[in-house]
Every structure is written in structure tokens, then in C-alpha cells.
Amino acid sequence: MITRFVSALVRAIFVVLLIATPWLLMPGPNDSAPIVLLVAIFVGWLVFSEYMTEYPSLIEFRDAPPYNRLRFGALFATVLVLTLIQRGVQYPTPISQIFTSISHVVGTAMDFPFSPVRLMMLTLPEGTHSADYDLLRRTAGIAYLMSLISLVFFIFIMWLNGWPRQNGSFNVWTNLPTFDPTGGGDVVGRLNRDANLYVALGFLLPFLIPAMLKMASGVIDPIAVDQPKSLIWTISLWAFIPSSLLMRGIATARVASMIADKRRRSMDRDAEDLHVFG
């Protein structure tokens, strides 16, 4: 009980720190700090309650590390790097200059026709200053690269360690609390269908999100380059959500494969028993 409490508390603290990072590191007035604090406390409480209960209700693969740790680490690293790049615009430091130089190379390499980075840059209104274009190119490029690295790392871990069963037994229904096994149809078929949906969305969203932002530009200003904190979260979520969906799709397909394999082994044993006693 104590171990579970400490583990849940540490996770909640890290989530609060993630949400507050841009407001803690960025200079300037923080008029929205009370709202950010309330959001951070609410999300932290949600994570704490999920990890304190024996059976979660929202968080998937809670007992199958490092799935959630990797996703959180990727988002935290993206937010932190983008915050350091934005901070370096006004207050350059050796660390911010290193990340700025790397992001410039990455952003330039990823800025080609029909790439997600190029589509994100097209969301800026006409007449935008070249420095703002360069800033968006750099932040979008480094964020997208980090999301791809996290995805490749997850696939490597799954292949190398036999995830999710590298630590023993795997409880499907505990780790998939939002999946209803009684919803009708074969469980394996439904899991594979969901996996295909997640993978398709993960591939398409980097291209669809810029299009949706462009369509909404007549009503709101979705990419506010002059608002660093808003830009940090917009770009971070644009890169994180698709990679997270791809991970979820790959993980769901893996679970479906495990269930199908277990069924085959069970059927083979039953066939052997019938043969022996027949």
C-alpha cells in the first residue's frame, strides 16, 4: 500500500511539473498561472487516483511498463526542449543555443513539400515575418523528430523484451480498462480493428491537424508565434498525439496477437487430450 501510494504520488508530481514547465521556465508575466495551476492539480489528482486504485478506469497499460513511462517521457522531453528553444530567443544560454542549432538542422531537413513540418508552416497567415517562419520550422521539426524517436524506441523495446510479458503475467482487462470484452463480436477481431484505427489516425493526424488549424484560422489564431507558451503546447501535442496513437495501435495489435496465440495453444492442448483419451 505504501509503495503504491509513493509511486502514485511521484507520478502525479511529474505530471504537475510537466504542465507547469513552460510557465516556470519562460520569462515574462504569467497572467494565466492560476488557471494553469488548477489544470495541473486536477490532472495530477486524476493520475494519482488512477495509480492508487487496484483497477484503473482510464489509464491503459498501467501495469505494462515502459509504455506509459515512454509516452510521458517523450512528451516531457518535447515540452522541455521547446521551452528552452523559446527561452533562448530572449535569454540565450549555452543549452538553449545547442538545442536551437540542432532544431535548425532538423527543421530544415524536414521542410520539404507535403511534409508535416511544411504543412504546419502553411498554417501561418500571409505576411508572417521570416523569423516567425524559422521559429515554427525549428520547433515543429525537432518535436516531430522526437516523436518518431520515441515510437522507434517503443518498437525496439517491444521486439527486444517481448513486451508486454517481459515481467511475468499480463492482465488484459486491467491494462485495457476502456475496452469492453462483452461489447459483441470476437475479442481478437475487435482489438485488431481498434489497432488498425489507431495506426491509421496516427499516420494521418500530422497531416490533418495543420489542415484543421488552417480552416480554423478565420475564427481563431491557432498558431500564435508571438505567444510562446501557446506555441509550445500546440506543437508538442501536434507531434505527441499521432505518435501516441501509433504506439497504442501497435500495443493493441500485440495484445490481440497474444490472445490469439493463447487460444491456439489451448486448442492444441485440447486436441492432444482428445487424442490421448480417445
Secondary structure as UniProt FT lines:
FT   HELIX           2..25
FT   TURN            31..32
FT   HELIX           33..52
FT   TURN            60..63
FT   TURN            65..66
FT   HELIX           67..90
FT   HELIX           94..110
FT   TURN            113..114
FT   HELIX           116..121
FT   TURN            122..123
FT   TURN            126..127
FT   HELIX           130..161
FT   TURN            162..164
FT   TURN            166..167
FT   HELIX           172..175
FT   TURN            177..178
FT   TURN            181..182
FT   HELIX           187..216
FT   TURN            217..219
FT   TURN            225..226
FT   HELIX           228..277
//
